[in-house]
Amino acid sequence: MIKLRNYIALVYALFISLALAVLSLFINVFSERLFSEYIRENIENESMEIVDTLSEQYDLGTAQFNLDAVAIIGNHYLHRGFLISLVDVDGGSLWDIYEAHIEQCHFIIDNISNRMLNEHRLDGSFQNNQFTITLPNAEVGKVNIETFYPYFYTETEAAFLRNLNGYFLTIGIVFVLISLAVSVFLAATIVRPIVRAKEAARKIAGGDFLTQIPEKHFTRELHELAQSVNELAQELANGEQWQKRLTSDVAHELRTPLSSLQCIIHAMIDGFMKPDEASLKSCSEEIDRLHKLIEDLNMLSVLERDNLILNKTNFDLSELLTNTIQQFLPLINEKELTITSNIAKAPVYADFDRLKQVFINILSNAVKYTDSGGITIIAAKGPRNWRVSIADTGIGISETDLPHIFKRFYRSDKSRNRGTGGAGIGLAISAAIITAHGGNISVERANGKSGSVFHVDL
């Protein structure tokens, strides 16, 4: 299996190399086409230059060409690939390069043909073009110029084109090498944080939840990957801590009633206590406490598995709240607390009994942890549909405890004094019920005073 770094480097290198190859191909094709157009125009210009030069060799006084000068011009252009012959107006030969240099003409023809056909892969052949030499008074002769058609390169031009292609090839190789180096660098830059994340995940899988990796990266995805790994490690660390605490909490919650039962039963066996109604009632209370704890755990298990079946009906939330408040009035009056309510009519479609359980849990905690002052209940339009806010002036919840208050078995009272609370499952159950309804439950510290404010959004 190929390594990610090598794969990314290979992909980068192939992509850049392909781009460079296509670019080089286009440059090569267009540069050769432009060069060929230049050569073609140059051949045409030289042909016209030959005609003009030969016309200058005509003597109007004698009405003859200076054939010695014509021979010099013909020999000069022979080496440039132009085979010249001069004829008079009647077609009679005045000077012919073949008659003057037959062997050299064949050498030039073979050399140019081989260069263009074999080296440059250009289909063509030597063709003759005839031009008329006209002076102001009359036509004085004709020039036959034989060249390789459609165009040809001289040795100098062919060498220039070879050097140009060589430069392109060299530049392409240099750019490919640079692209390889850049690809390896980019691949290493991208893969490095991924490798760190892999190693961190391996450590986390081994139980090292304190593992953290740098989160600052130049791409958002790598930053989010590192952040996710760190958050995963933190959540697993918290989960392990909560798992250990859960074991301890369950043991503690079970130990207390069992120890009480054990003490009463041993006292009866040893004769220190009679099995009368009071002692048996005490045993029954402890058994009821165990039964309630088991029922709460079972309910929480059902809620957290998303298997809760809600028996929804249409009812007015204000009636539910009023009914719930009535249940707590005796205890509120006993503690000499005040209760204020501002409850609007709020028609909802929900499970009446489950929601009542939620508000009983919240009100129970509010009354339990409030020794003076009072409780305020408000039901009004909220961010979703309806919001119920229950505020108290009790001891409040610390900033440290706020994020965990809805977790099972969590209690801010670490001593777990039964005079101030139960097993710490009630709020976890409440949160699960509200979530099952598609709502939200939250808590905050009271603004500018002691106490807490619970918000239930439905």
N, C-alpha and C positions, 0 to 999 in steps of 0.2 A: 504494500500500500504506500503510495507516494505521500511524502510529507507536505503539509499545507504550504510551508514556506517555499518549497521547490515548485509546487504546483502554481502558486501565485507568480513566482519569478518566471516560470516557463510561459504562463499566459501573457504576462506583461511583455516578455521578450518576443514572443511570437506576434503579438499585436503590434508592437513597435516595429519589429522587423518587417512585418507585412506592410505596414503603413509606409515605411521607408522604401520597400521594394516597389510598391505602387507609385510612390512619389518619384523614385529614380527612373522608373519605366516611363512615366509621363514626361519627365524632364528630358530623358534621353530621346524619346520619340519626337517631342516638340523641338528640342534643340537641333536634332538632325534634320527635321523638316525645315526649320528656319534656315539652317545652314545650307540645305539643298536649294532652297529658294534663292538664297544669296548667291550660290554658285551658278544657278541657272541664269539669274540676271547678269552676273558677271560675265558669263559666256556670251550672252547676247550683246553686252556692252563691248566686249573685246572684238566680237565679229564686226560690229559697226566701226570700231576703232581701226580694224584691219582695212575695211573698205575706204575709210577716210584717209588713212595713211597711203594706200595705193593710189588713190585719186590724186594725191599731191605729187606723185611721181610722173604724172602725165605732163608733157611739155606741149603747150598750145602752139608754140612756134613751129615745131617739127611734127606735131601731131603724133608723137610716139611716147611710149613709156620708157623710163629709165630702168632697163631690165636688170642692171647691176644692183640698183637700189631695191628693185623688186625681189631679187634673189636673197639679198641680205634680210629683208623683211620676212620672206618665206622661211628662211632657215631659222630666224629668231622664233617665229610662232610655231615651227615644227616641234621644238622642244617643249612647248606649252600645250601640245595636243591639237593644234590646228594645222590641217593639211591644205595648202593653198595652191590654186592654179589660176592663171590669168589668161583670158581669151579676149579676142577683139570682138567688135560688134557683129561680125559675120560668123563667130564661133571658132575662128582659127586660134590655135594654141600659141600664146606668147611666151608663157613660162609655166612649167609644171613641176611641182615638188617631187613627183614620182620619177620624172626623168632625171632630176638633179640628184636625188638621194633615195633610190628605190629601197635599198636594204634598211636604211635608217627609218624609212616610213613604215615598213613592216614591223620593225622592232617597236616603234612607238605604238602602232595599232595593237600588237600583241600585249604590250605592257599595260596599256590603259584598259583593254578588254578584260585581261586577267584580273586587274585590280578591281574593276567595277562588277564583273560577273561573279568572281569567286570570293573576293575579300569583303565586298560590300553588298553582295547578293542583290544586285540591281539588274533587272532584265533590260537589255538595250543592245545597240549596235552602232557602228559608224554609219552616219548618213551625211549626204551632201546637200548643202544649201547654196543657192546661187543668188548673188547680189549684183545689181546694176550700178556701174560707175557713171554718174551723170555730172557733167560740168554745166555751167550756166548756159552754154550754147547748145550742147547736144550730148547724146549718149556716146561714151568713148570706149567702153569695154564692159566686161563682166568678170566677177570674181567667184570662183567656186571654193567654198570653205567646207571641208569635211571634218566633222567632229563626232564624238561618241554621244548618241542621243538616248535619253532626254537630257542628261548632263553627266559630267565626269569630274573627278577630283584629280588635281595635279599631285605629284608626290609630296609637295609641301602641304597642300590642303589635306591630303590623306593622313599625313603625319600629325597635323594639327587635330584632326578628328580622332585619331587613335589616342593622342595625349588627353584630349577632352574626355573621352570615354574612360580612360585610365584614371583621370582625376575623379570622375563620378564614382567609379568602382571603389577607389581608395576612400573617398568621403563616405560612401555607403558602408564600407567595412568599419570605418571609425565610428560612425553613428550606431551601427549594430553593437559594437563593443561597449560604447557609452550606454546604449539602451540596456544591455545586459547588466552593466554595473548599477544603473539606476533601478532596474527591475529587482535585482538582489537586495538593494538598499530598501526600496519600498516594501518588498515582501517581508524583509526582516522587521521593518518598522511596524507593519500591520500585524504580523504573526506574534511578535514579542508579547504584547498584552494578552493575546489569545492563549499563548503558552503559559503565561502567568496565571490566567484564569483556570486553565486545565490543571496546573499543579496545585492551585488553591482548592479546586473542586476535589482533587484527590486527597488533599489533607483534610478537607471538611468531611469527606466520606470516611476517613479514618478516625474521625472524632475530634479533630483539632478545630474547634469552632472559633478560636481567637485569630484565625488566619485573616489577613486583610491585604489587599493589593492596591497599588496607586490608582486613583480614579481620573486623574487629569490626562486626557489624550486629545489629539488634534481632530478626531472624528467623534461625532455624537454617538454612533453605534458602539464604538469601543468604550467610550465613557460610560454609557448605559450598561454595557456588559460588565465592566468592573464594578459599577455601583450595584448591579443585581447580585453579583457574587458576594460582595461584602454584606449586602442586606440579607442574602440567604444564610451566610455564616452567622450573622447576628440573630436572625429568626430561629435558626437551629439551636444556637446557644440558649436563647430564651426558652425555646421549646424543651430543651433538655432540663433547664432549670425548673420550668413549670412541671415537667414530668416528675422530677424528683420531689418537687413540692407537693404535687398531687398525691404521690404515694404517701408522703408524710401526713398530708391533710386527711386523706381517707383513713389512715391508721389512727390518727388523733381523734377523728370524729367517731370512729367505731370503738376506740378504746374507752372513751369516757363513759358512755352508757353501759358498756360491758363490765367495766370495773365497778361501777355502782351496783349493777345486778349481782356481780360476784360477791361484793362485800355484804349485801343484804342476805343473799342465800347462805353464805358461810356463817353469818351471824345467826340465822335461823337454825342451821345444822348444829352449831356449837351451843345453842340454847341461850344466846345473849339477846335474841329477839324472837318474839312470838309471831307466827304466821297469821297475824290478824289482818283486818281490812286495810289499815293504814300502810303496813309494810307491803302487802300485796298490791295496793294502789301505786306505791312508789315503783315497784317492779313493772307494773303495767305502763307507767309513764315512760320509763326507760325503754321498754319494748316499743312503745308508740314512737319514741324519738328515733330509734333504729329503723323502724318501718318507714317513717317519713323521710329519713335520709336516703334509704334505698329507693323509695318512690321518686324522690327528687333526682337522684342519679339516673334512674331509668328514664325519667322524662327528659332530662338533659341529653341523654344518649339518643333518644328518639328525635329530639329537636335538631341536634347537631348532624344527624344522618339525613336531614331534609325529608324525613318520613312523616312529619306531622300532618295529620288530616284536619283541616279547619272546617268547622261547621258554621259557615258564614250566613248571616241574616241581615236584613235591614233594620237598624235601630238608631236611636238618638244617643250619641255619646254623652250628652249632658245628663241623661237619666242614669247611665252606668256610673258616672262620676259622683253624682249626688248620692246614689245608693251606697257606693264605696265609702264616702265620707261619713255617712250615718253609722257605719260599722265601727269607725274609729272615734266617734264622739265621746263615748264613755272614758276611753283612755286619755283622750285629749283634755277632757274636763278634769280628770284625776290629776294630770300633770299641770293643770292650770295654764294651758296654752291657748292661744287664740287661733282661729282658723278663718281665713278670708277666701272667698271664692268668687270668681267672675267667669261664669261658664255660659257660653253662647250655645244656642241649639246647633248641634253638629250631626247631621244625618250621615251615617257611615254604613258600609257593607263589610262586616267583619265577624269574627268569632267572639260573641259576647263573653263567654266564660273565660276564654284565654286572655282577652284584654282586661277583664276584671282582675285576673290573677296578676297581671303586670302592675296595675295601679295599686293593688293591695300590697305587693312587694315594695313599691316605691314609697307609699304612704307609711307602711310599717317601719321602714328605715328612717323616714323623716321624723316620725313621732318618737322612735326609739333613741335617736341621737340628738334630740332637741330637748333641753332642760328648761329653757325660758324663751319667751318671745312667741313665735307662732309659725303657722304654715299658710302659704298662699297658693291657691290653685287657679290657673287661668286656662280657658279653652277658647281658642279663636282661630281665625284663618292663618295658615302658616305657609311655609315655602312649598309644601306638597299640596295638601288639601286642608287638613286641620292640624293644629299644634296644641298639645297639652303641656303646660309648664307647671311643675310642682317645686316650689321654693320653700326652704326652711331656714331657720336661724340657729341651727345646731352647731356642732363642733366643726363641720365642714370636712372637706377632703383635701389632702395635701396635693401639691403639684406633682409629686412623685407618684402618688397613687392614682391620679386621674386616668392615665392611659390604660390602667389594668383593672379598673373597677368592675367591668363587665365580664371578667374572666372567672371561670369556675374556681371555687374555693378561695378566691382572693378576698381578704378582709384587711382594711387598714389597721384594725385592731389586731396586731400580731400575737397578742397574748391569748386571743380567742376566748375572751370572757363571755360566758353564756348569758350573762346579764345584759350584754349589749349587742348580742347578735347570734345567728345560727351558724350554719355550716359554710356560708358564703356562696350559696348556689343560686339564691333567689334572683339576683340581678343578671346572672348568666342566663337563667331561664327566661327572664323578661326580655333580654336582648334577642334571644333566639325566636321568641314568639313574635316580636315586632318585625324582625327580619323576614319571618315566614309570611307576614302580612304585606311585605314589600315596603315597609316603613323604615324609620330610623330612630334610634334612641341615643341620646348623648347626655353628658353631664358637664357642668362647669361650676367654678367657685362663684359664690354670690358676689356681685359687684360692690366693693367698698364695705363689705361687712362679712361676718362669719356666716357659715351655712353653705348649702349647695342648691343648685337649680338643675332639675332633671327636665329634659325636653323629649317629648314623644311626638314624632311626626307621622301622620297617617295619610 
